[in-house]
Amino acid sequence: MRPRTAPTDKDDAMAEILLSGVTHYPPLAGTDQNMAGIHRHLLTDPAVPAELADPASWPPEQRAEWGEDEGAARATEHRAELRAGFTRVRRALEDFEPDVIVIWGDDQYENFKEDLIPPYALLAYPDLEAHPWAGRSIPNVWAEPEDFGYPVQGRSDIARWLAEALLKDGVDVSYAYEPRHHPDLSHAFLNAILFLDYDRVGFPWPVVAMPINCYGRKVISAQGMFRPFGTKTEPDPPSPSPKRLMDVGAAVARALLASPWRVALLASSSWSHAFLVDHNWRLRPDTAPDRKMYEALTSADYITWENTALEQVEHAGQHELLNWFALMGAARELDRRPPNWSTFVETWTFNSNKVFATWDPYTP
């Protein structure tokens, strides 16, 4: 099918939009033996009370997942669940044949650092070759070498067009034509691409990355991760509010409805992250709030989404869920019913719960 290049093609083309969401869970790129590595590391924090670090004190589900091999056996099952989710979303993309995929993902102190932290931005990058394993000594599941290059197509023309449309709509979006501190795409974007091509058959769709400052108060002070318990840090300014990000997602959908392109809008993130859930001593995700938001997703309960405060998101360790708030704003703008398919992948020791979702394509 002929790629559409500019809004002047509108005479013979109509906008179409596909909504979907995936995880970009980094340990999926590693081996099963290392999938619980974040949990294993968090257990070494001397501030964690010894009795709580003892598996005997954990919920039975967490003990079962940890097992006698520190999660290696259950990691195989977790990988299979995640691969099934990516296969389902990949199939939706293949059926839809998008001209571009716009990905909402977090920049975790990778491309944006002390000299600039935009609330959100559009990356109008050209085609590039990413090197996901450069400088990494941990083996990846594909046994790809450190100098492995993965081609990623860009659509800088669409990114520029979208930036102009958003600015005209009152969304003061930042934009960039080339990377700043990261050599290609940060992991929220690149991992989504790599996992959607888990079987390495190729990724034929151009990408426009739209990073969101999900880590907010921790993006500089904790470099988008965590510090040992008791470490004194000066919190950074917060992330954009969930409501604002829903409005941004809605504006993106509105703009694209006036375009001639078939566009897939993709949220890339896991949900609550154990290493961000201090009230659980970072030993497990905060599943109850995740389940609440998942129920709101599967019932198209936009009121629950738009009434969620940033402080609730931060308390639950759902920082990266802000990417999904943009997606839900787009779904609300398009008056979408619940996803035609979704799944909630629960875990106790693999750092984060994961959600996959796809909607039927939207045509005006």
N, C-alpha and C positions, 0 to 999 in steps of 0.2 A: 504494500500500500504506500502511495506517495507521501513522504513527509510534508507537512504543511509548514511554510516558512514565515509567513507574516500575516497580520490581520487583514491585509488587502485580499487574501484568499477567501474572505468571508462569503463571497457570492456563491461558492460551490461547496462550502463546508460549514458544519455546525459544531459548536463546542460540545464536548462530551467529557464527563468527569467521573473517574473511578476513585473511591475512597477505600483506604486499607491501612492496616497497622501491623507492625511486626516488632520483635525485639532485636537488639544488636549485641546481645550478651557475649562479651569477649571470651569467656572460657569455652564457648562452643567451638572456637577456632583451635583450642588446644586438645589435649588427649583426655580420655576419661579419667585417668589416674590423677590429673591435675584440676579437674573441674571444681572440686571443693577447696581449691587453694586459697581463695579469699577467706573462707570460713576458718580454715586451718590457721591462717595468719592472724585473724582477729582473736582467736583463742589464746594467742601468745601475749596479748596486751596485759601487762602486770596489774593494771587497774581493775580488770574483770575479777570479781570475787571467785575464789577457787571453787566454791561449791556450785557456782553457776557455770563454770567452765567444765565441770564434771558431767559427762553424758548421762549419768544416773539421775540428774536433776531435770533433764530436758523432757519436753512432751514426747509421748511414745512415737508419734510420727517422725519427729526429728531423730530420735534414737534409731528407728528402723532405717531411715534414709542414710544415716551416718554409718551404721552397721559395724562390722569388724574390720572393714577395709577403708575407712574414712571416705565413704561415699563412692568409691570406684564402681561398684556393681550397679548402684542406682543411677550413676552418671550415664550408663549405657541406655537405660530407660528414658532418662531425661533428654538425652540427645535425640532419641527416636521420636519423642513427642515434639521437640522443637523442629526437627527436620520435616515432620508431617505438616506442621504449621506453615513452614516456608514453602513446601510443595504446593499447598493449597493456594497461598497468595501468588506464587509464581504462575500457577495455572490461570488465575484470574487476570494477571498481567498479559499472559500469552493470548488469552481470548480477547482482551480489550485492545491490544496493539497500540499502546500510547505513543504519542509523538514525543513526550517528555514525562519524566517522573520528578515531581517536586517533593523533596524529602524534608520534613521537619525533624531535626535532631539536635542534641545538645553539644556544645563545644566545651569539653571538659579540660580547660586550661591547656589547649592544644594549639589552635590557630590564634585565638584571642587571649592576650595576657595583660600584664600591667599597663601597657601603653594604650590599650583600647578594649573595652568590654561593651559591645553594643547590646541592647536588649534583644534584638533580632536583626538579621541581615539576609541579603540575597547574594549568593556567590555566583557571579556571572563568569564562570571559568570556561575556557575552551576545552577541547579534548586533552586528556592528560594520561600519563602512566603512573599508577600508584604502586608503591612498594610497601606492602603491609608488614613484611617481616624484617625490614631494614633495622639493624641494631638490636634485634631480639635474639636471645639465646634459647628461649623456650620453644620446643618443637611444636609445629602446627599439625593439625589432623591430616592435612593433604601432603605432608612431607615436602612442602615447597621450600626451595632454598632461600637464603637471606636476600639474594639479589633478584628474586622473582618479581616480575612486573605485571601488573594487571591493568589493561586499558579501560578507561572510563570516558565515555562520550559526554561532552557538555553541550548545552544549548544557551550560549551567552546571549543570543538574540532574544530568546524568550525571557531570560532573567532580566535583561534591560527593559524589555517591554513591560514585564510585571512590576518592576520597581517604579516605572513611571506611572502605571495605573494605580498602584497603591499610594504613591505620593499625592496624586490627584484626588484620591479618596480620603485623604487626611491621615494616612498611616505613614509616619515619618521613618521609613525603613532605611537602614544603611545598606550599602552594596560594596562589592569588591570585584576586581577583575583578575586578581591573582592572589595566591596564598600569602600569608604574612609570616607566621612562626612555624607553620606546619608545611611540609613539602608538597602535600597533595590534599587529600580529604581526611578530616578527623574521623575517629573510629565509629561514631554514630552513623555516619553516612557510608563509609567504606565497608564496615561489617555488614550492614544491611544488604549491600550489593553482593558481597562475597557469599553470604548465606543464601540469598535468593538464587545464586549460582553454585550451590553446594556441590552439585554433580559436575561442575566445570564444563558445561555445554555452551557457555558464552552468555553475555549479558548485552542484549542488542539495543537497549533503550538509553537514550541520553538522560542526563540527570542535572537538575538544578538543586543545589543544597540551600536550605534556609535554616541556618543555625539559630537556636534560641538560648538565651542565657538562663538555663535551667538551674544552675548551681548557685546563682545569686550570692547569698551571704558567705558561701564557701568557695566561690570560684577562684579567688586569689588567696584568701586566708588559709584554705586547705588544699589549694591547687586542684579543685574539682574532685577531691577524694575525701580523706579524713585524716585527722591527727590523733595520736594516742589520747585516751581519756585523761583529762586534767590539763592538757596543753592549753595555755592561754593564747587566744588569737583575737584580733580585732575584726569583727564581722564586716564584710563588704556590704554595699548597698544591695537591696533585695532584687530578685527576679521580677519581671513583669507579672502582674496579677493574673490568676486564671481567667478572670472575666475579660481582661484586656487581650489575652491571647486567643480567647474565643472570638473576640471582635476582629482580631487580625486574621484568623482563619476564615471568618466570614467574608472579610474584604478580599482575600485571595480568591475565594470561590466566586464572588461577584465579578471580579476582574476577569477571571478565566471564562466566565459565561459569555463575555463579550469578545472572546477570541475565537479563532477557527480551529483550535487544537484539541486533540484528545489528550487529556492530562490525567495522570494518576497522582493523587495526593496521598502521601505515605507518611504516617507517624512512625518514628524509629526510636523505641526505647522499651526497656523492661519497666515494671511498675515499682513498688517499694523495694528499696535496696537495704539489705541488712546493715551495711556499713554506715548508713545514714540514720538508723533507728536507734537512737541513744537509749530510749526508755526500755528497749529489749536488750540492753548491753551489747547491741550490734550482733547478736547471736542468731537472729532469724528475721525475715521480712515481717512487715506489719500487715498480715493477711486480711484482717477484718475490714480495714478501710479499703484495701484493694478490692475485696469482694463487693463492698458497697458501691464503688465506682463501676465495677464490672456490671453489676445489676442495673445501674443507671445507663450504661452503654447498651445493654441488650434490651432495654425497654424504651430506648430513645427518650430518657428522662433528662431533658436538657436543663430543667430547673435545678436539679441536684448538681449538675456540672457547673452551671453559672453561679450558683450560690456557695460554692466551695471557696473558702478563704485560703490565701497563700500560707498563712500560719498553720492551717490544717495539713496542707500538702507537705510542708517542711517537717512537721511533727511526725507524720507517718513515713518519712523517708521517701516520699513520692516525687522528689524533685524532677525527675525525668518525665513524669507523667504530664508535665506542662506541654510536651510535644503533642500529647493526645488531646489536650484542651484546644489547641489550634485545629486539630482534625475534627473535634466535636463542634467547634464553631462553624467549620465548613459544612458539616452534616446538618446543623441547625439551619444555616442559610439556605441550603438546598431542600429543606423540609424533608429530610430523609427519615424513613422509618428505621427500626433496628437493623443492624447488619444482617445480611442474608446468611452469613456464617461467622461464627466466632468461637474461640475456645480460651479457657483460663487454665494455665499450666502452673500448678501450685508446687512450691518447694519449701523445704525447711533449712537446708544446708547449702544450696547452690545460689545463695546471695539474693536472688530476686525472683518474684513471681513474674510470669510472662503472659501476655495476651496477644492473640492474633485475631484479626477481623477483616472482613471484606463486605462491601455493600454492592448491590447491583449498580451497574453504570447509570449515570444520570445524563439525560439528554433533554434540553429545554423543549 
